[in-house]
């Protein structure tokens, strides 16, 4: 199988809620280039720093219709401990196939970074002084 394209969109949430997820959508074809239709294939998503695995999640039953899949990474193992200070390579395995190459880059969207900043600011116990 081949993944032709992958898109991601970090989901921002109200400050009190978990923001450790990312919506990822991709387009999968067979080796002949025809879109895949599968009613529940296992997919493994892995983030790397260099060649070191820093996060991985298995989604056991992903729907692929007309080649398109849409998943919420972090729904099983939150992404909140991953530092997205730069794009990170995302490896994807579909079914029993080897990881698709090349890996795609996953980066944080501005809304996700703003939500993390709001959480950090809400945890400050003393008020900040006013600017001069």
C-alpha positions as CSV (number, residue, x, y, z in Angstrom):
1,X,0.0,0.0,0.0
2,X,1.0,3.6,-0.6
3,X,0.0,6.8,1.2
4,X,-0.2,9.5,-1.4
5,X,-0.8,12.4,1.0
6,X,-1.2,13.1,4.7
7,X,-2.7,16.3,6.3
8,X,-2.7,17.2,9.9
9,X,-4.5,19.7,12.1
10,X,-3.8,19.9,15.8
11,X,-7.1,20.4,17.6
12,X,-7.3,23.2,20.1
13,X,-9.5,22.9,23.1
14,X,-10.7,25.0,25.9
15,X,-8.0,25.5,28.5
16,X,-9.4,23.0,31.0
17,X,-9.5,20.2,28.4
18,X,-6.8,17.9,27.1
19,X,-5.1,19.2,23.9
20,X,-2.9,16.2,23.3
21,X,-4.5,15.2,20.0
22,X,-4.0,15.8,16.3
23,X,-6.4,15.0,13.4
24,X,-4.6,13.3,10.6
25,X,-6.1,12.6,7.2
26,X,-4.4,10.6,4.4
27,X,-5.0,9.0,1.0
28,X,-4.1,5.3,0.6
29,X,-3.7,3.4,-2.6
30,X,-2.6,-0.1,-3.6
31,X,0.6,-0.7,-5.5
32,X,-1.3,-0.2,-8.8
33,X,-2.4,3.3,-7.6
34,X,-6.1,2.4,-7.0
35,X,-7.7,3.8,-3.8
36,X,-8.1,1.3,-1.0
37,X,-11.5,0.5,0.6
38,X,-11.2,-1.2,3.9
39,X,-13.8,-1.4,6.7
40,X,-11.4,-1.7,9.6
41,X,-7.7,-1.9,9.1
42,X,-5.1,-1.6,11.9
43,X,-2.8,1.4,11.5
44,X,0.3,2.2,13.6
45,X,1.5,5.8,13.8
46,X,5.0,6.6,15.2
47,X,6.7,9.9,15.8
48,X,10.5,10.0,15.6
49,X,13.3,12.3,16.7
50,X,16.0,11.4,14.2
51,X,15.9,7.6,14.2
52,X,14.6,7.3,17.8
53,X,10.9,6.5,18.3
54,X,9.5,9.1,20.8
55,X,5.7,8.2,20.6
56,X,3.6,5.5,19.0
57,X,0.0,4.6,18.9
58,X,-2.0,1.7,17.4
59,X,-5.5,2.3,16.1
60,X,-7.0,-1.2,15.6
61,X,-9.9,-0.4,13.3
62,X,-9.4,2.5,10.9
63,X,-12.0,3.0,8.2
64,X,-10.6,3.7,4.7
65,X,-13.2,4.7,2.1
66,X,-12.2,5.7,-1.4
67,X,-8.6,5.7,-0.2
68,X,-9.3,8.4,2.5
69,X,-8.7,7.8,6.2
70,X,-9.2,10.3,9.0
71,X,-7.8,9.5,12.5
72,X,-7.4,11.4,15.8
73,X,-3.8,10.8,16.9
74,X,-3.5,10.9,20.7
75,X,-6.9,9.4,21.3
76,X,-5.3,6.3,22.8
77,X,-1.9,7.7,23.9
78,X,-2.0,11.5,24.3
79,X,0.5,13.6,22.4
80,X,0.8,16.1,25.3
81,X,4.3,14.9,26.3
82,X,5.7,15.4,22.7
83,X,7.6,18.6,22.1
84,X,6.5,20.1,18.8
85,X,9.2,22.8,18.7
86,X,9.9,21.6,15.1
87,X,8.3,19.3,12.6
88,X,8.7,15.6,13.5
89,X,8.8,12.6,11.1
90,X,5.6,10.6,11.3
91,X,5.8,6.9,10.4
92,X,2.6,5.1,9.3
93,X,2.0,1.3,9.0
94,X,-1.2,0.1,7.3
95,X,-2.2,-3.5,8.2
96,X,0.7,-5.9,8.2
97,X,2.7,-3.8,5.6
98,X,6.0,-2.3,6.5
99,X,6.2,1.4,7.5
100,X,5.5,3.6,4.5
101,X,8.5,5.6,3.2
102,X,9.2,8.4,3.2
103,X,7.9,9.5,6.5
104,X,5.8,12.7,6.5
105,X,6.4,15.6,8.8
106,X,3.9,16.4,11.5
107,X,4.0,20.0,13.0
108,X,1.9,21.8,15.6
109,X,-0.6,24.3,14.3
110,X,-0.7,27.8,15.9
111,X,-4.0,27.1,17.6
112,X,-2.4,24.2,19.5
113,X,0.6,26.3,20.6
114,X,-1.7,29.1,21.8
115,X,-3.8,26.6,23.8
116,X,-0.6,25.2,25.5
117,X,0.5,28.8,26.3
118,X,-2.9,29.6,27.8
119,X,-2.7,26.5,30.0
120,X,0.9,27.5,31.1
121,X,-0.3,31.0,32.0
122,X,-3.4,29.7,33.9
123,X,-1.0,27.8,36.2
124,X,0.8,30.9,37.4
125,X,-0.1,31.4,41.0
126,X,1.0,35.0,41.4
127,X,-0.3,37.9,39.3
128,X,2.2,39.4,37.0
129,X,3.2,43.1,37.4
130,X,2.0,45.7,35.0
131,X,4.3,46.9,32.2
132,X,5.9,50.3,32.7
